[in-house]
Every structure is written in structure tokens, then in C-alpha cells.
């Protein structure tokens, strides 16, 4: 697992933007360490993620969402300014099996 250092905010923003355009299975994003987003699966066009709010037990308490990569970016992009409401925390988490016996509860639909 590659932990993203958080001592440089601009670097964190750049790494987050990079991950939003090229999400990988095992990426973890956070919103002030109280809301978590894990990338579970990625194809050329689609992404499956799990969202959960603290306190939680993962993957049991997560909600699974599926949509296009563009919908993923738009979901977390600020509407009036550049940036995202979540920050990349680390990459390479083992999310093996988190999709097993789970159903896609909703799609990103706007």
C-alpha cells in the first residue's frame, strides 16, 4: 500500500486529481477521515466503488455504487471551484472479496 504524504496540500490535490482521472482498484479517498471511498473495480469505462461513513466496519457497512469514470469524477468534484470533496489517502489497499455477495445498490445516475 502506498500512503500519500499529507504535509504538502498542493501535492495532495495533484495526486487526487491524478487518481480521479486514473482510478485503480484499492485506491482509498477520505473526507476529513470521516467519510471513505474505496475503488473496488475498474474497467476501461466503468468503476465500482464503496462509500462508508465512520464509524464503520468495512466492507460490511459500505454502500456499493457503479458508474462511468466521468460520473465518478463529477460525483466528488466541487461545482464552483477546482478540486474534489475527497482526497486520495493511499493506493493499493487489498479489497479482494469486497464485491462478493454484494449487490449494486444504485448507479451514479444524475
C-alpha positions in Angstrom: 0.0 0.0 0.0 1.4 3.4 -1.0 0.5 6.1 1.6 0.2 9.6 0.2 2.1 12.1 2.4 -0.2 14.9 3.6 2.4 17.5 4.5 2.0 19.3 1.2 -1.6 20.2 0.4 -0.9 21.1 -3.3 0.8 17.8 -3.8 -2.2 16.0 -2.3 -4.5 17.9 -4.6 -2.4 16.9 -7.6 -2.3 13.2 -6.6 -6.1 13.3 -6.0 -6.7 14.8 -9.5 -4.4 12.1 -11.0 -6.3 9.4 -9.2 -9.7 10.8 -10.3 -8.7 10.5 -13.9 -7.0 7.1 -13.5 -8.6 5.3 -10.5 -7.2 1.9 -9.6 -8.6 -0.9 -7.6 -7.6 -0.4 -4.0 -7.5 3.4 -4.1 -8.9 5.0 -0.9 -10.2 8.5 -0.6 -11.3 10.3 2.5 -13.2 13.4 3.5 -11.7 14.6 6.8 -11.2 11.0 7.8 -14.9 10.6 8.5 -16.1 9.5 5.0 -14.4 6.8 3.0 -14.4 5.9 -0.7 -12.7 2.8 -1.9 -12.3 1.8 -5.5 -13.2 -1.8 -5.8 -13.1 -2.5 -9.5 -12.1 -0.6 -12.6 -12.5 -1.3 -16.3 -11.8 1.0 -19.3 -15.0 2.9 -18.8 -16.6 1.8 -15.6 -15.8 1.9 -11.9 -17.3 0.2 -8.9 -16.7 1.9 -5.5 -17.7 1.5 -1.9 -18.7 4.5 0.3 -18.9 4.4 4.0 -19.1 6.9 6.9 -17.3 6.5 10.2 -17.6 4.8 12.5 -18.0 1.8 10.3 -16.8 -1.8 9.7 -15.6 -2.4 6.2 -16.7 -3.8 3.9 -19.9 -4.8 5.8 -21.2 -1.2 6.3 -20.3 0.1 2.9 -22.6 1.0 0.1 -21.6 -0.1 -3.4 -22.0 2.2 -6.4 -21.2 1.7 -10.1 -20.9 4.2 -12.9 -18.6 5.6 -15.5 -15.3 7.1 -14.6 -16.6 10.5 -15.7 -19.6 10.1 -13.3 -17.2 9.2 -10.5 -15.2 12.4 -11.1 -18.3 14.5 -11.2 -19.7 12.9 -8.1 -16.8 14.2 -6.0 -15.9 17.4 -7.9 -16.8 20.8 -6.4 -19.3 22.5 -8.5 -17.9 26.1 -8.4 -14.2 25.7 -7.8 -11.5 23.3 -9.0 -10.9 20.3 -6.8 -12.7 17.4 -5.2 -14.6 16.9 -1.9 -12.4 13.9 -1.1 -8.7 13.5 -1.1 -6.6 10.5 -2.1 -5.4 8.8 1.1 -3.5 5.8 -0.2 -3.3 3.4 -3.1 -3.0 -0.4 -3.2 -5.4 -1.5 -0.4 -6.4 -5.1 -0.6 -10.2 -5.0 -1.5 -10.3 -8.6 -2.6 -13.7 -10.2 -1.9 -15.4 -6.9 -1.0 -17.7 -7.3 -4.0 -18.6 -10.9 -3.2 -22.2 -11.5 -2.2 -22.9 -7.7 -2.6 -25.3 -6.2 -5.0 -25.0 -2.9 -6.7 -27.4 -0.8 -4.7 -27.6 2.1 -7.0 -25.9 3.6 -10.0 -24.4 7.1 -10.1 -27.3 8.4 -12.2 -27.8 12.2 -12.2 
